[in-house]
Amino acid sequence: MSSAVRTMTTIPYQTEAAGGELPVLPVPHGCSTCGVVLDAERLRASLYVCDCGRHLPMHADAWIALLADSGSWHERWGHLQPRDVLGWLRPKPYPAALREARARALNEAVRTGDCRLGGHRVWLAVFDFRFIGGTLGVVAGERLARGIEQAARQRLPYLLVTASGGARMQEGVLALLQMAKANAALHKLHEAAVPYISILTDPTFGGTAASLALLADVNIAEPDAAIGFTGARVIRQATYADLPPGFQRAEYQLRHGQVDMIVPRTELRNRLLQLLEAYR
């Protein structure tokens, strides 16, 4: 049967695979890997994973619904919002980009809060790639640092889900400083012997990957997730090196020790529960 007319079937999973009901997300007409015609409702039932194993991107609302026990999510510091302090104008004025994002009910690239996962109290932070490419800015860094410090103070596990293009150029060096701020907060978490688990999704790049995303006690990647600092073309131009195939994919990085495990989304929540039990 031609891939152009094949349709997707639902991948069965246990009820524990999601904490709550995932929202319906916009999906492409067909899977870019296998060509199957995608149906949003059926895809939602499989946690936005195609039959072929391709993991489609999810925004923060979906990740919170996936990981947090139903009704347990309490968002913190949502009132903190970014502003233009540098007068950034190109390629688009920063205030205009912020207004466009707010019109879609997005006020920052990171959401932070506390919740329960399988009954375990945890702190959870989720990047949202829809907000200026999930970039790390001053407010995003502040939300991350506050959540990490609260987790250390309360001795609660800290979970991070990343999908980011790196530091936000519209905030210049102030955005770069968020790498140091987040890492300093993580030092407090490590000193308190509080578990930190990072879940790297496609894509995780730039300053986010170079700082807190890869400093967890356990670094988990989704299958075929792109993870790196900068793109292969830029590296090739700077080093004139022949780069190994797939070196910025999760599978290559697992073989070379950059990530600790690759976990399909349908198995992620149960794997996190196992890790949380092990850390008790």
C-alpha positions in Angstrom: 0.0 0.0 0.0 1.3 3.4 -0.9 2.6 5.5 2.1 0.5 8.4 0.8 -2.7 6.6 1.6 -1.8 4.6 4.7 -3.3 5.8 7.9 -2.1 5.6 11.5 -3.3 3.1 14.0 -3.2 3.7 17.7 -0.3 2.5 19.8 -1.7 1.0 23.0 -0.2 2.0 26.3 -1.0 1.7 30.0 -3.0 4.3 31.7 0.1 5.2 33.8 1.8 6.4 30.6 0.1 9.9 31.1 -0.9 11.7 34.2 -3.8 13.4 32.5 -5.5 13.9 29.2 -3.2 15.5 26.6 -4.5 18.4 24.6 -5.2 18.1 20.9 -2.1 19.6 19.1 -1.8 20.7 15.5 0.0 18.0 13.6 1.3 17.8 10.0 -0.7 16.0 7.4 1.8 13.2 7.2 4.7 11.8 9.1 8.0 13.1 7.7 9.7 9.7 8.5 7.2 7.1 7.2 4.7 9.1 5.2 1.7 7.8 7.1 -1.4 10.1 7.1 -1.7 11.4 10.7 -4.9 11.9 12.6 -4.7 14.3 15.6 -7.1 12.3 17.9 -5.4 9.0 17.2 -2.0 10.6 17.6 -3.0 12.1 20.9 -3.9 8.6 22.1 -0.3 7.5 21.3 1.2 10.5 23.1 2.1 12.0 19.7 4.3 9.1 18.7 3.8 7.8 15.2 3.6 4.0 14.5 7.1 4.2 13.0 8.5 5.6 16.3 8.9 9.2 15.3 8.2 11.5 18.2 6.3 14.6 17.2 7.0 17.8 19.2 4.8 18.7 22.1 4.4 22.1 23.8 4.5 22.8 27.5 0.8 22.1 28.1 1.1 18.6 26.7 4.2 17.8 28.7 2.6 19.0 31.9 -0.4 16.8 31.2 1.8 13.9 30.4 4.0 14.0 33.5 1.9 15.6 36.3 -0.8 13.6 38.1 -4.2 15.0 37.1 -5.0 18.1 39.1 -1.7 18.3 40.9 0.1 21.0 38.8 0.6 24.3 40.5 2.4 26.9 38.3 4.8 29.4 39.9 6.1 32.8 38.9 3.9 33.0 35.8 3.5 36.7 36.5 7.2 37.3 35.7 7.3 38.4 32.0 10.2 39.5 29.7 10.6 43.0 28.4 12.9 44.7 25.9 15.8 46.3 27.7 18.2 46.5 24.8 16.0 48.1 22.2 16.4 45.1 19.9 15.1 45.8 16.3 16.4 43.2 13.9 15.2 41.0 12.2 12.0 41.9 14.1 11.6 44.3 17.0 11.6 42.3 20.2 8.5 44.0 21.6 6.6 42.9 18.5 7.8 39.3 19.0 6.7 39.4 22.6 3.2 40.8 21.7 2.8 38.1 19.1 3.6 35.4 21.6 1.3 36.9 24.2 -1.5 36.9 21.7 -1.1 33.1 21.6 -1.3 33.0 25.4 2.5 32.5 25.7 4.5 34.8 28.0 7.8 33.0 28.3 9.8 30.0 27.1 9.9 28.2 30.4 7.0 27.2 32.7 7.9 26.2 36.3 5.8 24.6 39.1 5.4 21.8 41.5 3.2 18.7 41.0 3.0 15.1 41.8 4.2 12.3 39.5 2.8 8.9 40.5 2.2 10.4 43.9 5.7 11.7 44.3 6.1 15.4 45.0 8.4 17.0 42.4 9.4 20.3 40.9 8.9 20.5 37.2 10.1 22.9 34.5 9.2 22.7 30.9 10.5 24.6 27.9 8.0 25.7 25.2 9.6 25.9 21.8 6.6 28.0 20.5 8.0 31.0 22.5 10.8 32.4 20.4 12.3 29.0 19.8 12.3 28.0 23.5 15.2 30.4 24.0 16.7 31.1 27.4 16.1 34.7 28.5 16.3 36.6 31.8 12.8 35.6 33.0 13.2 32.0 31.8 16.4 31.8 33.8 14.8 33.4 36.8 11.9 30.9 36.8 14.4 28.0 36.4 16.7 29.2 39.2 13.8 29.8 41.6 12.4 26.4 40.9 15.7 24.7 41.4 16.4 26.5 44.7 12.9 25.6 46.0 13.6 22.0 45.1 16.8 22.1 47.0 15.2 23.8 50.0 12.3 21.4 50.1 14.4 18.4 49.2 12.1 17.5 46.3 13.3 15.9 43.0 13.7 18.4 40.1 12.6 17.4 36.6 13.4 19.5 33.5 12.0 19.0 29.9 14.0 20.9 27.3 13.2 22.1 23.8 15.4 25.1 23.1 17.4 26.9 20.5 19.8 28.3 23.2 20.3 31.7 24.7 17.9 34.5 23.4 19.8 36.9 21.2 17.3 39.7 21.8 18.5 39.9 25.4 22.2 39.7 24.6 24.7 39.1 27.4 21.9 39.1 29.9 20.6 35.9 28.4 24.0 34.3 28.5 24.2 35.1 32.2 21.2 32.8 32.8 23.5 29.8 32.0 25.6 30.7 35.0 22.6 31.6 37.2 20.9 28.2 36.5 24.2 26.3 37.0 24.8 28.1 40.3 21.3 27.0 41.5 22.0 23.4 40.4 25.1 23.5 42.6 22.8 24.0 45.6 20.6 21.1 44.4 23.6 18.8 44.1 24.9 19.9 47.5 21.6 19.0 49.0 21.8 15.6 47.4 18.4 16.2 45.7 17.9 14.2 42.5 17.8 16.1 39.2 16.5 14.4 36.0 16.7 16.1 32.6 14.6 15.1 29.6 16.0 16.2 26.4 13.6 16.6 23.5 14.1 17.6 19.9 15.8 20.1 19.6 18.0 21.0 22.6 20.8 23.3 21.5 23.0 26.3 22.3 23.3 27.7 25.8 20.5 25.4 27.1 22.4 22.3 26.1 25.7 23.8 27.2 24.4 24.5 30.7 21.7 22.9 32.8 20.2 20.5 30.3 23.2 18.1 30.4 24.1 18.5 34.0 21.5 16.2 35.5 22.1 13.1 37.6 20.3 11.3 34.8 20.1 12.7 31.3 17.2 11.1 29.4 16.8 11.7 25.7 13.8 11.0 23.4 14.6 8.8 20.4 16.3 10.7 17.5 16.3 14.0 19.5 18.7 16.6 18.1 21.1 17.7 20.9 24.1 19.9 20.5 25.6 23.4 20.8 25.5 24.7 17.3 24.6 23.3 13.9 26.8 20.9 11.9 27.4 23.4 9.1 28.8 26.0 11.5 31.1 23.4 13.2 32.3 22.3 9.8 33.1 25.8 8.7 34.9 26.6 12.0 37.0 23.3 12.3 37.2 22.0 8.7 36.6 18.6 10.2 34.8 15.6 8.8 31.9 15.2 11.2 30.6 11.7 12.0 27.1 10.9 10.7 24.4 11.6 13.2 26.7 13.0 15.8 24.1 15.4 17.1 21.4 12.7 17.5 20.5 11.0 20.8 21.6 7.6 19.7 25.1 8.7 18.9 25.4 10.6 22.1 24.1 7.6 24.1 26.9 5.5 22.6 29.5 8.2 23.6 28.2 8.9 27.1 26.6 12.3 26.6 23.2 11.0 27.6 22.4 8.1 30.0 19.4 6.6 28.4 16.9 6.9 25.5 13.3 6.4 26.6 10.3 6.4 24.2 7.6 8.8 25.3 5.1 6.0 25.9 7.5 4.6 28.5 8.8 7.8 30.0 6.5 8.3 32.9 7.0 4.7 34.2 10.7 5.1 33.8 10.6 8.4 35.8 8.6 6.6 38.5 11.3 3.9 38.7 14.0 6.5 39.1 12.1 8.4 41.7 11.6 5.2 43.7 15.3 4.4 43.5 16.2 7.9 44.9 13.8 7.7 47.9 
